Amino acid sequence: MARVKLKRKKFELPSRYILAIITFFCIAMMLLTFFTDAVSAPLSGIAAYTVVPFERGFDSIGEKFTSRMNDFKNLKEVLDRNEALQNRVNELSQLNSQLTRDRYELEELRDFYGLADQLSDYDTVGARVIGKDPGNWFSVFLIDKGSRDGLAVDMNVITGSGLVGIITEVGPTWASVRSIIDDSSNVSAMVLNTQDSVMVSGDLKLISEGDIRFEHLLDEDERVVVGDQIVTSNISDKFLPGINIGYISSIDKDPNNLTKSGTLTPGVDFKHIGTVLVIKELKAGKKD
């Protein structure tokens, strides 16, 4: 019969037992160190080769861990400071934008105050633009004052540099303004130097070149020249007299050889209107 060889199992001591033995050995050595002077020197030598390296390793690991923790702490402080600085930059940017808007509005108000002195006989109210028709030009737009503020249809709207237009519709807290550059606008005007009458007509195509039209100028004595100022006339049925409209930029004789037509550069920048002044008096002399 064939012999069956029995394979011996290899003896393996569990790691927890090894750790326990080492721990017990270390504790025993420490106790001997405290209570036995005779073994202190040999144990010190053994400790130099066994315990001390472990202590140094643990110290090194602890130092690296502490260093990393300090790095993370410093990084967090830097990130917190950066976030605070960014928030401050955003606040200053908003403040700068607000101050810029306030400066422009202050300049407009200064013009209005000067204009209000000239129009001291009239009751006026300032208003902000809150909406406009599509396009680059302020041909028809809305303001934030209405019937509750005493506004009415046909009241004149101006800026510090001249005539803007006229109110065409009014709500309790808003009003619609049609400017003099709108295609449907016609203003009875006159040349300030000569008192000659003209009709100023809106033209949205022509305003893209920076001008608006005037026509029906009777100038038999050839006194009207480029650069003359045109203002609203006394005979206008809706516009108060003497309000600046603009300055003549070109003059041409009409085919009938009796009248002249041309263009004028408006005093108002119809691409940028933010605040206006409404004269709360109608041409007929009635206040609303």
Stockholm file with secondary structure:
# STOCKHOLM 1.0

chainA/1-288         MARVKLKRKKFELPSRYILAIITFFCIAMMLLTFFTDAVSAPLSGIAAYTVVPFERGFDSIGEKFTSRMNDFKNLKEVLDRNEALQNRVNELSQLNSQLTRDRYELEELRDFYGLADQLSDYDTVGARVIGKDPGNWFSVFLIDKGSRDGLAVDMNVITGSGLVGIITEVGPTWASVRSIIDDSSNVSAMVLNTQDSVMVSGDLKLISEGDIRFEHLLDEDERVVVGDQIVTSNISDKFLPGINIGYISSIDKDPNNLTKSGTLTPGVDFKHIGTVLVIKELKAGKKD
#=GR chainA/1-288 SS CCCCCCCCCCCCCCHHHHHHHHHHHHHHHHHHHHHCSTTHHHHHHHHHHTHHHHHHHHHHHHHHHHHHHHHHHHHHHHHHHHHHHHHHHHHHHHHHHHHHHHHHHHHHHHHHHHHHHHTTTSCEEEEEEEEECSSSSCSEEEESCCGGGTCCTTCEEEETTEEEEEEEEECSSCEEEEETTSTTCEEEEEETTTCCEEEEECCHHHHTTTCEEEEEECCTTCCCCTTCEEEECTTCSSSCTTCEEEEEEEEEECTTSSCEEEEEEESSCTTCCCEEEEECCCTTSCCC
#=GC SS_cons         CCCCCCCCCCCCCCHHHHHHHHHHHHHHHHHHHHHCSTTHHHHHHHHHHTHHHHHHHHHHHHHHHHHHHHHHHHHHHHHHHHHHHHHHHHHHHHHHHHHHHHHHHHHHHHHHHHHHHHTTTSCEEEEEEEEECSSSSCSEEEESCCGGGTCCTTCEEEETTEEEEEEEEECSSCEEEEETTSTTCEEEEEETTTCCEEEEECCHHHHTTTCEEEEEECCTTCCCCTTCEEEECTTCSSSCTTCEEEEEEEEEECTTSSCEEEEEEESSCTTCCCEEEEECCCTTSCCC
//
